[in-house]
C-alpha cells in the first residue's frame, strides 16, 4: 500500500524524519567524498523514517555536541560507520554484537529507512542512524576520544584520476578521525577497488596516529564480524578482489604504551 501524497512546495518529505540538508550553509564549501542519490522510498522505509527517526535518528547539523551515552541510553562502546548502503551488513553486525553501539551515517534516504526498519524488526536497540556529512559530525559534534572504532566499507572509489581528491581516506580525514578515536580503537576499511585499496594502505601506513594490525604491513583477512554482503558476493563472483585494512589508533604520544 502506498502512503505517498502530494506535497506543497517547501513541505518536508518526511515531517518527522531526516532533514534534506541538516547542516545547511553553516559551514564552508569543500570537496565532498559523497554524492547524494535520489531513489524511490518504499512504503516500509517511509513508515520507519516517520516512526523511528525521532527516537533513533540524528540530523548532522553541526550545531551541538552529541552526548553518545545519552544518544544510545547507555555507556557501551560506540563505533562510527560511514556509508552503510541499505544497512543489511550494519544490522547483522549490530545483532551479532549487542554490546557495541553503532552510529551509522549516510545520506541515502532509502537506506536510512531500510536500516531503521531492520533495526525495529529485529529488536536492535544498539543502532542509531546519522543523516548528513560525517566530516561535520566528527569535527563539530563529537568529543575527543569518544569513539571506540571506525568502519568505512566500500566507499565511493571515485575511479577517475581527476576525482581522486574526493576519496574519503586522505591524510586530513585520518588526522581528524584520530582526534575522536580512543587509543587502541580499530579502524576498519574495505574496498573492492584495488587502486583505492592501495591508496588506503599507503595513507594509513604513513600516518603517525595509526598502526597496522598486520605484522607484514599489508592487508588483513576479512574478519568474521564483517558480513559478506550480497553486493560483495556478486563482485567476488565476477573476479573482483576485496581488500580489508585493519589499523589501530596509536597511543597518544604523552601516554605510555601497554608494554611500558
C-alpha positions, 0 to 999 in steps of 0.5 A, spaced: 500 500 500 502 506 498 502 512 503 505 517 498 501 524 497 502 530 494 506 535 497 506 543 497 512 546 495 517 547 501 513 541 505 518 536 508 518 529 505 518 526 511 515 531 517 518 527 522 524 524 519 531 526 516 532 533 514 534 534 506 540 538 508 541 538 516 547 542 516 545 547 511 550 553 509 553 553 516 559 551 514 564 552 508 564 549 501 569 543 500 570 537 496 565 532 498 567 524 498 559 523 497 554 524 492 547 524 494 542 519 490 535 520 489 531 513 489 524 511 490 522 510 498 518 504 499 512 504 503 516 500 509 522 505 509 517 511 509 513 508 515 520 507 519 523 514 517 516 517 520 516 512 526 523 511 528 527 517 526 525 521 532 527 516 537 533 513 533 535 518 528 540 524 528 540 530 523 548 532 522 547 539 523 553 541 526 550 545 531 551 541 538 555 536 541 552 529 541 552 526 548 553 518 545 551 515 552 545 519 552 544 518 544 544 510 545 541 510 553 547 507 555 555 507 556 557 501 551 562 502 546 560 506 540 563 505 533 562 510 527 560 507 520 560 511 514 556 509 508 552 503 510 548 502 503 541 499 505 544 497 512 543 489 511 551 488 513 550 494 519 544 490 522 547 483 522 553 486 525 549 490 530 545 483 532 551 479 532 554 484 537 549 487 542 554 490 546 557 495 541 553 501 539 553 503 532 552 510 529 551 509 522 551 515 517 549 516 510 545 520 506 541 515 502 534 516 504 532 509 502 537 506 506 536 510 512 529 507 512 531 500 510 536 500 516 531 503 521 526 498 519 531 492 520 533 495 526 525 495 529 524 488 526 529 485 529 529 488 536 536 492 535 536 497 540 544 498 539 543 502 532 542 509 531 542 512 524 546 519 522 543 523 516 548 528 513 556 529 512 560 525 517 566 530 516 561 535 520 559 530 525 566 528 527 569 535 527 563 539 530 559 534 534 563 529 537 568 529 543 575 527 543 576 520 544 569 518 544 569 513 539 571 506 540 572 504 532 571 506 525 568 502 519 568 505 512 566 499 507 566 500 500 566 507 499 565 511 493 572 509 489 571 515 485 575 511 479 577 517 475 584 520 476 581 527 476 576 525 482 581 522 486 581 528 491 574 526 493 576 519 496 574 519 503 581 516 506 586 522 505 591 524 510 586 530 513 580 525 514 585 520 518 588 526 522 581 528 524 578 521 525 584 520 530 582 526 534 575 522 536 578 515 536 580 512 543 587 509 543 587 502 541 580 503 537 580 499 530 579 502 524 576 498 519 576 499 511 574 495 505 574 496 498 573 492 492 577 497 488 584 495 488 587 502 486 583 505 492 585 499 496 592 501 495 591 508 496 588 506 503 594 502 505 599 507 503 595 513 507 594 509 513 601 506 513 604 513 513 600 516 518 603 517 525 596 516 529 595 509 526 598 502 526 597 496 522 594 490 525 598 486 520 605 484 522 607 484 514 604 491 513 599 489 508 592 487 508 588 483 513 583 477 512 576 479 512 574 478 519 568 474 521 564 480 524 564 483 517 558 480 513 559 478 506 554 482 503 550 480 497 553 486 493 560 483 495 558 476 493 556 478 486 563 482 485 567 476 488 563 472 483 565 476 477 573 476 479 573 482 483 578 482 489 576 485 496 581 488 500 580 489 508 585 494 512 585 493 519 589 499 523 589 501 530 589 508 533 596 509 536 597 511 543 597 518 544 604 520 544 604 523 552 601 516 554 605 510 555 604 504 551 601 497 554 608 494 554 611 500 558 
